[in-house]
Amino acid sequence: MTSFIVLKVLAQLASPMGAFSAGLAAAVVLTLFRLRRLGRRCYEAIVVLGGSIVPAVPPLRPDPKLSDSSDRVWHAARLFHRGLAPRIVVSGGSYAVQTGQAPPTQTEAMAMRQFLLALGVPDERIVMEGRSLNTIENMLETRALVGTAPVALVTSAYHMPRALRLARQAGLSAAAFPTDWQVLPETTPWWEYLWPSAGALVVSGIALKEYLALAFDKRGATVKAEP
């Protein structure tokens, strides 16, 4: 009897109308599952580290100036619009502001906020951290804002290993979302790499700085995470 019922159901599904009904039901289930997944935010915030944008200096430079690392802000905006987190923390201060040589509006955090607004991120979804002057301070100030909640950390790929290490030492629960990759597959003939170039010198300088910082910069080891 059971085999007969199974065969009858399979026969119905094999018919054109049965196949259409089964496909429609599957589409509805998958759509509802996808909507539930999209509605579930995975992180408390998206954290964007400074170093990607130069603050505006009116009237000589009325708008922030984008740099080679500005992919960080683009990437954060894309992640936000995908629903990864309900807010974006922009982390970056200014030495000139802290020493009184510039007004409080000329921090990296303010510059990144202006860029994010232009990319469609609502103002109320942007949290500014404009005190930090280096990666260690980025992590400590961000930790004070979000606590132990998980965050999506956005920075350049070459900077990510050191940033994650300092995040752990500061007690920040961070997941890596790197961007601004410096080494990409190219169609350039191999022999062209034998010639010196300004671009290669810049990339080598970036790599050397990160390797040296990973090996010898122990300042993060003294960081005390707040409870």
C-alpha positions, 0 to 999 in steps of 0.5 A, spaced: 500 500 500 505 504 501 509 503 495 502 504 491 502 511 494 509 513 493 508 511 486 502 515 485 505 521 488 511 520 483 506 519 477 503 526 479 509 530 480 512 527 473 506 530 469 507 537 467 502 540 472 505 536 478 512 539 476 510 546 475 506 545 482 512 542 485 517 547 482 512 553 484 512 550 492 520 550 492 521 557 489 516 559 495 520 556 500 527 558 497 525 565 497 522 565 504 528 562 506 533 567 503 528 573 506 529 570 513 537 570 511 537 577 509 533 579 515 538 576 520 544 581 521 550 577 522 554 583 525 553 589 530 557 594 526 561 594 520 568 598 522 572 601 517 579 603 519 582 610 517 588 611 512 583 611 506 581 618 505 584 625 506 580 630 510 577 636 506 581 643 508 576 648 506 577 653 502 583 650 498 580 643 498 573 643 499 571 636 499 575 629 502 580 627 497 580 619 495 587 615 496 589 608 493 586 605 499 579 608 498 576 602 496 575 601 504 569 606 504 566 603 498 567 596 500 563 598 507 558 601 503 556 595 499 556 591 505 551 595 509 547 595 503 547 588 503 544 588 510 551 585 513 550 590 519 545 595 522 551 601 522 558 603 520 563 605 525 568 610 521 575 610 525 580 615 524 582 621 527 587 627 525 594 629 529 592 636 526 586 636 530 588 633 536 594 639 536 589 644 535 592 646 528 585 644 525 578 644 526 574 638 529 571 637 523 577 635 519 578 628 521 578 622 517 572 619 520 568 626 518 571 625 511 569 617 511 562 620 513 561 624 507 563 619 502 558 614 505 553 619 505 554 620 498 554 612 497 547 612 500 548 610 507 543 614 512 546 619 516 543 616 523 547 609 521 554 612 521 558 612 528 564 616 528 570 615 532 575 621 531 580 620 536 584 614 534 591 616 530 594 609 529 591 601 528 592 600 536 588 606 538 583 604 532 581 598 536 581 600 543 576 606 541 572 601 537 572 596 542 569 602 547 563 603 542 561 596 541 564 592 546 564 584 545 559 584 540 562 581 533 564 586 528 565 586 520 572 589 520 574 593 513 581 595 511 586 594 506 588 586 505 595 588 506 593 591 513 588 586 515 593 581 518 596 586 523 589 589 524 586 582 526 592 581 531 591 588 534 583 587 534 584 580 538 589 583 543 584 589 544 578 584 546 574 586 539 571 580 536 572 582 529 571 578 522 575 580 516 572 583 510 579 585 506 579 590 500 584 594 496 588 588 494 595 590 491 597 583 488 592 581 482 593 576 476 595 581 470 596 580 463 603 583 463 609 579 460 613 577 466 619 580 463 616 587 464 617 586 472 624 586 471 624 593 470 624 598 476 618 602 476 615 607 481 609 603 482 613 597 484 617 601 489 610 603 492 608 596 493 614 594 496 614 599 501 607 598 503 609 590 504 616 592 508 612 596 513 607 591 514 612 585 515 616 589 520 610 591 524 608 584 524 615 582 526 617 588 531 612 592 533 610 589 540 606 595 542 599 592 541 602 586 546 601 591 552 594 593 550 589 591 556 582 590 553 576 593 557 571 588 561 
